[in-house]
Amino acid sequence: MFHLELEPRFSDTDALGHISNTTLPVWFEQARTPVFRIFHPTLEAETWPLIIARLEIDLMAQSYWHIPVKIKTGIGKIGNSSFHVIQEAWQGDKQIARGVAVLIHFDYETEKALPIPDDIKARLAEHAVA
């Protein structure tokens, strides 16, 4: 799994003083950067090869701005042109969220899915989680 530690900003909180539910998708996207690099090491937007098809996040516990958050990112199901990114957010020893993003290897010019090359599938599989 890939790991990213974040320091929540005060602006990440909601009116109740908790980390806002709108913050987790942003953190999860940031933590997907190592996965993006497997497909596109330069991260150049002009030739970007991925599109997000689905994002699902379960909020499991309250979280707060003054405690670091660790994001764990791994790979779930790998299909012909799509794959699942499995993510967890932890604050201290408590899991605060779990997410699944479905990404598609995509050609923006033709607006069609592309098969994931075997070498990239192999690199994704190195980070497989249950």
RODO-2510 file (C-alpha; in nm, 4 decimals, decimal comma):
residues 130
     n   res          X          Y          Z
     1     m     0,0000     0,0000     0,0000
     2     f     0,0985     0,3595    -0,0519
     3     h     0,0968     0,5896     0,2531
     4     l     0,0443     0,9648     0,2857
     5     e     0,0313     1,1634     0,6086
     6     l    -0,1587     1,4912     0,6072
     7     e    -0,1904     1,7715     0,8600
     8     p    -0,5559     1,8789     0,8479
     9     r    -0,6001     2,2523     0,8003
    10     f    -0,8438     2,4523     1,0119
    11     s    -1,0258     2,5306     0,6851
    12     d    -1,0871     2,1536     0,6388
    13     t    -1,3385     2,1639     0,9245
    14     d    -1,7133     2,2174     0,9207
    15     a    -1,9326     2,4232     1,1541
    16     l    -1,9224     2,1425     1,4145
    17     g    -1,5408     2,1413     1,4257
    18     h    -1,5062     1,8070     1,2466
    19     i    -1,3211     1,7395     0,9251
    20     s    -1,5781     1,8191     0,6555
    21     n    -1,7207     1,5373     0,4469
    22     t    -1,6115     1,7351     0,1404
    23     t    -1,2464     1,7135     0,2461
    24     l    -1,2062     1,3346     0,2291
    25     p    -1,2505     1,3092    -0,1515
    26     v    -0,9794     1,5732    -0,1958
    27     w    -0,7401     1,3932     0,0393
    28     f    -0,8097     1,0603    -0,1301
    29     e    -0,7391     1,2127    -0,4704
    30     q    -0,4072     1,3517    -0,3463
    31     a    -0,3167     1,0102    -0,2059
    32     r    -0,3842     0,8489    -0,5471
    33     t    -0,0856     1,0342    -0,6985
    34     p     0,1486     0,7297    -0,6794
    35     v    -0,1149     0,5290    -0,8698
    36     f    -0,1401     0,8061    -1,1294
    37     r     0,2391     0,7914    -1,1733
    38     i     0,2195     0,4218    -1,2620
    39     f     0,0170     0,5209    -1,5689
    40     h     0,1671     0,8621    -1,6368
    41     p     0,4987     0,9402    -1,4617
    42     t     0,5076     1,3051    -1,5730
    43     l     0,1515     1,3813    -1,4543
    44     e     0,1117     1,6161    -1,7554
    45     a    -0,2527     1,7110    -1,7930
    46     e    -0,2315     1,7405    -2,1734
    47     t    -0,1804     1,3656    -2,2140
    48     w    -0,3675     1,2411    -1,9062
    49     p    -0,4723     0,8735    -1,9469
    50     l    -0,7268     0,8223    -1,6667
    51     i    -1,0829     0,9212    -1,5879
    52     i    -1,2780     0,8580    -1,2713
    53     a    -1,6001     0,6620    -1,3159
    54     r    -1,7109     0,6203    -0,9568
    55     l    -1,6230     0,7423    -0,6098
    56     e    -1,7632     0,5882    -0,2921
    57     i    -1,6676     0,6997     0,0581
    58     d    -1,7868     0,5607     0,3903
    59     l    -1,7432     0,8026     0,6795
    60     m    -1,6773     0,5811     0,9805
    61     a    -1,5851     0,8133     1,2685
    62     q    -1,5576     1,1787     1,3582
    63     s    -1,2246     1,3426     1,2810
    64     y    -1,0607     1,6665     1,3884
    65     w    -0,8244     1,9272     1,2466
    66     h    -0,5413     1,9161     1,5033
    67     i    -0,4510     1,5460     1,4602
    68     p    -0,2555     1,4111     1,1587
    69     v    -0,4403     1,1828     0,9168
    70     k    -0,2765     0,8876     0,7422
    71     i    -0,4152     0,7787     0,4071
    72     k    -0,3458     0,4219     0,2939
    73     t    -0,3966     0,3466    -0,0758
    74     g    -0,4009     0,0083    -0,2468
    75     i    -0,5399    -0,1587    -0,5556
    76     g    -0,8508    -0,3762    -0,5640
    77     k    -1,0032    -0,5375    -0,8713
    78     i    -0,8132    -0,4916    -1,1974
    79     g    -1,0210    -0,5325    -1,5123
    80     n    -0,9531    -0,4922    -1,8827
    81     s    -0,9718    -0,1119    -1,8881
    82     s    -1,0702    -0,0206    -1,5317
    83     f    -0,9426    -0,0796    -1,1805
    84     h    -1,0429    -0,0073    -0,8222
    85     v    -0,8380     0,2045    -0,5861
    86     i    -0,9081     0,1157    -0,2218
    87     q    -0,8300     0,3829     0,0361
    88     e    -0,8473     0,4200     0,4123
    89     a    -0,8092     0,7317     0,6278
    90     w    -0,6793     0,6878     0,9822
    91     q    -0,6515     0,9415     1,2616
    92     g    -0,4481     0,7969     1,5451
    93     d    -0,5571     0,4346     1,5812
    94     k    -0,9105     0,5003     1,4530
    95     q    -1,0227     0,4468     1,0946
    96     i    -1,2240     0,7531     1,0003
    97     a    -1,3097     0,6718     0,6381
    98     r    -1,2866     0,4109     0,3648
    99     g    -1,3158     0,4809    -0,0053
   100     v    -1,3262     0,3077    -0,3399
   101     a    -1,2550     0,4896    -0,6647
   102     v    -1,3070     0,3241    -1,0013
   103     l    -1,0653     0,4595    -1,2596
   104     i    -1,0671     0,3908    -1,6315
   105     h    -0,7698     0,3937    -1,8661
   106     f    -0,9096     0,6478    -2,1109
   107     d    -0,8381     0,8185    -2,4432
   108     y    -0,9798     1,1713    -2,4270
   109     e    -0,9535     1,2235    -2,8058
   110     t    -1,1722     0,9246    -2,8941
   111     e    -1,3622     0,9366    -2,5621
   112     k    -1,3202     0,5613    -2,5257
   113     a    -1,1749     0,3267    -2,2684
   114     l    -0,8402     0,1675    -2,3484
   115     p    -0,7112    -0,1716    -2,2337
   116     i    -0,4662    -0,1442    -1,9457
   117     p    -0,1259    -0,2650    -2,0718
   118     d     0,0020    -0,5846    -1,9098
   119     d     0,3091    -0,4157    -1,7616
   120     i     0,0896    -0,1579    -1,5874
   121     k    -0,1460    -0,4317    -1,4643
   122     a     0,1563    -0,6059    -1,3126
   123     r     0,2684    -0,2858    -1,1367
   124     l    -0,0832    -0,2268    -1,0048
   125     a    -0,1008    -0,5853    -0,8788
   126     e     0,2094    -0,5206    -0,6633
   127     h    -0,0152    -0,2969    -0,4494
   128     a    -0,3156    -0,5304    -0,4304
   129     v    -0,5273    -0,5316    -0,1134
   130     a    -0,8189    -0,7488    -0,0107
***
